[in-house]
Each structure stands twice: as C-alpha cells, then as structure tokens.
Amino acid sequence: MLLVPPLSPALADAVAASYRTVRWPETDHETFLAEHAADIVAIVCTNSGAVPARLIDALPRLGIVANHGVGYDNVDLDTALPRGVLVTHTPDVLDDAVAETALALLLAVRRQVVAADRFVREGRWPQGPFPLTDQVAGSTVGILGMGRIGGAVATRLEAFGASVRYHNRRQVPGSRLPYAESPAALAAEVDSLIVVVPGGSSTEGLVDAEVLDALGPDGVLINIARGSVVDQDALIEALEGGRIRGAGLDVFRDEPHVPTTLTEREDVVLLPHVASGTHATRAAMERLTLDNLHAWMRGEPLLTPIPELRDRT
C-alpha cells in the first residue's frame, strides 16, 4: 500500500502493522514508480495529501483510495472512478468535533475572546475596561451547507438561543429551518455565516465579494469547510474596508501559509486546520480508514464509500 504524506504516525503505523507499505517520496517520483508501481493496490491519504491523475494513472493495479477525512477533493475522481478505483472517506465520526470548533470560532469572534486575552496579558486592563462585545444568543446565524456537520452546528446554535437558517444545493426534506435560495440571500438575512460545504471545483469561491457584502458591516464569517470555498482576497478586502465585522477561520487557501494581512488583524481568529483535531475523533477516523481497507481486501462492502459510489457498493 502507498502512504501519501502527511499522515499521522498512528495511522501510518496501524496500516503498516497489517500491510506492506511504501511511502510516497518528496522527490524522484519516476524512480520510485519504476520500482513500486506494479505492486501498489491501495493508497492511504488525508485531505492534505494530493492524489492526482498522474499518480492514479501510474498505478495499474490500484483498486482503492482510503482517505482519512470527510472531504476528498484531494483525490482526482475524474480519473479514479472511470477506472473503477474505489474511494472511501471518514464521515460522521468527526461531526461533533467540527461543530464544536464552529461554535468556538463564532464565540471567539463575537465575544472577542482572543483579543480580551491579549488585553489582560499585555497589562492594558488597569488603563480601562475592555470594550463591550456581541452575543450569539438572540442573533441569527446562517449555515451554508446543511449536511451532517451543518445539522450538528444547527443543534448547538439553537441550544445557545440563536435563530438558524440555511442554504444548501437542495432543501433538506423535513427540515423546519428557514431556507434561503442562494448564498447571498442567506448572508443578507443573518448576523453570522458559517461555511460547512465540501471543497472541490463546484464550491470554489462560493463565498465571494457579493456574499460578503450581503453579510454586511456587522456580519461575521466562520469557515470550517475548505480554504478554497472562500475568496480569500475578497475576504481580506472586506475586512480592510470594514464591510464585515470579523472572521473566524480554520482553513486557508494556501495552507499552512497564512497572509500577514490576516494574522495582523484583531478582528480575525485563526486556527491551524484543527476542527476535527481531538484524540477521540482522530482515533475513530483512523479506525474507519482501516476498516474500509480491511473490507476491500476481503471483498466485502465498503463501510463509507464516497457519495458518488454509494449506489454501486
């Protein structure tokens, strides 16, 4: 099996305990493929490990890509699926952790938690009180992407006393939450907008200048989806121009590189892509990745194939 970095040591060790593995090198790919391509039947990767068309095409016996993450835009599906290569991911087990992170970011921005911490640490409190902040309770929050994680976010928001509405590619059957016809329409109706849609070409730049302007000068943007979903340049311009109040970001366009125009701002809270980063969640994701591999090796149905494959398995 081919391990595509970056992988946690725990996951790499667990796969190596059951299968013979090789690791995708940083350089000299042609020499590596000449030696190993004919023997590789499976790839194990994370959302941060690209599995492009050229790699899939170079592996004649490849049968499965087991992705350690709920998203899978790192895998070239246009090449993999027509070839009959199966792709799995790890949904459900990270919903709670990601939803908690969304709420943590929203509270941190609205209540200015990080700025208040610096206020105390830098000895500014004796000079006067910290400015008043905004509550989440009583506010209206929009969720862009009402899948499993979006639903978990909505449940927590309502427990905080917020009103929730959403936009999705399609209305969720049976949902009692108000539905907006477009991302811009949703942004115009809410105080804060939480982005939970999957990555990929269909959602690239979905949150653009139009959406940010609709959110308005008192609005807050929270992104726990993918950096590609938000037009980062448009976001920076909106922040610099005071066209939105602030942002909480767990993901970025060019991770792990974050522009100083974001890191130097007091109205932005930044996390290093850790929404699912709890001990319990990562252990469950690793277990599910392995279980999918074991099922494929035994010729059994996959536990969590990607949606594009669910009707086939």
Secondary structure, DSSP 8 states (H G I E B T S, - for coil): -EE-SS--HHHHHHHHHHS--EE--SS-HHHHHHHHGGG--EEEEETTS-B-HHHHHT-TT--EEEEESS--TTB-HHHHGGGT-EEE---STTHHHHHHHHHHHHHHHHTTHHHHHHHHHTT-GGGS-------STT-EEEEE--SHHHHHHHHHHHHTT-EEEEE-SS--TT--S-B-SSHHHHHHH-SEEEE----SGGGTT-B-HHHHHHH-TT-EEEE-S-GGGB-HHHHHHHHHTTSSSEEEES--TBTTB--HHHHT-TTEEE--S-TT--HHHHHHHHHHHHHHHHHHHTT---SSB-GGGTTT-
